[in-house]
Each structure stands twice: as C-alpha cells, then as structure tokens.
Amino acid sequence: MKTLLIVDLQQDFMPGGALPVPEANVLIAVINDLQKDFDLVIASQDWHPPHHISFASTHHKKPGDWIEHKGVRYQLWPDHCIQGTLGAAFPSQLYTKKIKKIIHKGVHPQVESYSAFFDAQHASTGLFEYLKTEGVTEIFVVGVATDYCVKATVLDACSLSLKTNVIRQACRGLDGSEQAFKQMEAAGAYIC
C-alpha cells in the first residue's frame, strides 16, 4: 500500500504563525497534488498542552535557549501548536479528506517529541503499530521542518526497518535542511 506521511503541516508553521518555517505555505498545493498518488495518507500534528516543556515561556527564557530536563537537552521554542487552537490546525487550504489517521505528538507536558514515531523518552505515538496493522512496509515522508520533525521521523522510520522515502520538493526546514537530507540518506532513507 503506497503510504504518504505528512509531518506537522500546521497553521503555526506557516508564514505569520507562531513558529514560521520559510516557504511552508508553498507545500500545501504540492502535498494536495501528491495525495492523489497514495492509497493511504497519514498526518502528524504537534499537539502541545499549554506550558509545554519546550516552550521558552514555561521557563521564563527566550526562544532558542536550551535547558536540560531529566538528562535530556531541549531547545526552547515560542509557544506553538497548542492543543485545540487555530495554530495547531491544518491550514484550511490543505486537502484533508484523504487523511485516514492523525498522530498527535508532543502531548506529554514534560517530554519533547519531534518524531512522529517516538517522543524523546522513546514512548511510542502509536504510528508504527498503526502502520503494522495496515501492512505498510514503505512510507513517503513530506512536511516541516526538514531539519527537526521530518528528520527525526525519518531517522526513526529507518531504525524500524521501514523503507523510507523523503520527497525533497515537499519538505521545508528552518535552517539546516541540506545537512538533514544528508543525515537521512546516511541512515538509509531515499531522497527523491
């Protein structure tokens, strides 16, 4: 079954959002067009509770600062993708009728989660289990941000022995996309 995984294409990552990814808005039309070529479409969403550990405001610090919590270093971000808010929603122009499953990540207030498969403490989001139930052994990954959530998702997919493809034209990053593509390829992903 040809499966598309859309990573975090949410309003807060669009231009003008709380944590904008450059050119993320151009992905909407690209991903809408891609969906027709897939049997199964899955999407992940950052789905943070208020005062999430990754929010700079939670620690009275600035976005970009770092903290350590239970042996894990976290980069701090502006408040974004808070559960149930407009910022956490898909952009209204995104075609969502084909999305069969939505995976929420970053839901635990004290644990960061970039990957759509596992959080920073390696607790499962349920995505891998769902893929197994559906008989999926190969995925095509698109979305934002290439250098954070897309990369973490792809690295986990490769570690789980899923055949993993990254559609370059359908990804956008903050500032480290080229390095992220190299890391994903080195882990066994096919960049197409």
N, C-alpha and C positions, 0 to 999 in steps of 0.2 A: 504494500500500500504506500503510495507516494505521499509523504508527510511533510508539511510546512510548519515550522515553529516560528512564530512571530514574537520576538523578545521586546517587551516593555514599550510598545508604540503607544505612548500615553500623552495626554494633554500637557502635563508638566514638563515633558521633554521636548515639546515643540517650541519654536521661537515665541518669546513672550511668556513662556511658562516659568515655573519656579526654578527649574534646573535645565535650561535650554541646551539641546545638542545641536550644533550648527547643521543646517540643512535637513533636520529631521523631518520637516514638513514635506519635502520632496519625495520621501519614501512612501507616503500614503498612496499616491497614484501607482507607483511601481509595485507595491505589495498588493493593491487591489487587483492589478493586472495578473500578477503571479498566481493568485489564489485559484484561478480557473484551471490551472495545470495540476492541481493537487487533489487527491482523494480525501485526505484528512488535513484539517487546519486546526492548529492548537496555538493559543496565545498565552504568554505570561504577563503578569502585571505586578509591578511594585505595589504593595498593599500595606503601607506602614500604619501602625497605630500612632496617635499623637504622642509626642515626646519620645520618638524612637531613638535608640542609642546612636544612630548615625547622624542625627540632626545636631548641627552646631548649637542651635538654640537650647537644646536639652542640657548642654554643658556650659552654657554662657560663654561660648567660644565663637570663632569665626569659621565660615565655610573654608575648607582647605586645611584647617588644623588637624592634628592627629591626636588620638587618645589610645590608651591600652586598657582593655577590659577582659579579665579572666584569661590573660595570656595571649589575647588576640588584639592586633593593632587595627584600628578603624580610622579611615579618613572621614572627616566630618563634612556634611553637605547642608545646603539650605533645606528647610522643611519642604518635602515634596511627596507626591503620590500618597496622600493621607486617605485612608480607607473611606470610601463613600463620597469623596469630594470630586468636584469637576476636574481637578488636576490629576486625579487617579484614573479618570475615564479615558476610553479610547477617543481619539479625535472623531468628530461627527462625520467626517468625510470617509473614514475607514469603513470598508465593507466588512460587516461582522456576521452576516447571516451564515457563512460557511464555517465559522469558528465553532468547533464541536466541544472543545474543552478549554477552560481558562484556569491557569495555575497561578495562585496568589503566592507571592514570596515576600520576605521581609516582614512577616506578620507578627513575629515574636518581638516584643518591645526591647529586649536586651541582646538580640542577636542580629547581626548584619546578614544580608543574603543577596549576593549578586547573581549567582547561578539559578537557573530555573529548575535545577535538579536537587540541589542541597543548599542549606544555609551554612554559615561559617563554622558551625559546630557539627556539621555533616548530618544534620537531620534532614530526612527526605521531604520534598514538597509533594510527593506522590506522582510526579511526572513520569519517572522511569517505570513505576508499577503500571501506570495507565498505558504507556507505550507497549509494555509486555502483554497486557490484556488484549490490546488491539492487534498484536502480532507485528508491530513495527520494529524493523531492524536497521532502517536508514532514515535519516532526517535531513532536511534542508533548513538552515537557520538564517533568519533575517532580523533586522531591528536595530535597537540602540541600547546602550552605547557600545560601539565596537570594542573599545579598549577596557570596558568594565563588564557589563552584564552579558553581552554577546560572547566575549572571550571566556568568561567563567563558565557559561553554559556549554560552550563548545568543548572546552577542556574536560569538563565532567562527562559529556557525552562520549568523548573519545576514551576516557578512562573506563566507561561502562561498556566498551566494545561495540558501540553503535557506529555504523557507517555514517559519517558526519560530513555534510557539505555546507559551505558558507557562501551565500550569494553576495559577492562583493558589492555589486551595484545597489543592493537593497539593505545596506548597513551604513550607519554614520556613527562617528565617535566624537569624543571631546577633544583629545589632542594626541593620542598615541595609537591611531588606527594601524599604521603600517607595521609597527612593532607587534601589535596584537595579531595581525594577519600572519606574520612570521611565526609567532608562538603557536598559533592554532595549527598552522601547517606542520610545524615540527612535532606536534602532538599526534598528528595523523589525520587531521581534517583536510578535505579537498576544498580549495578556494576556487570557486567557479564564477 
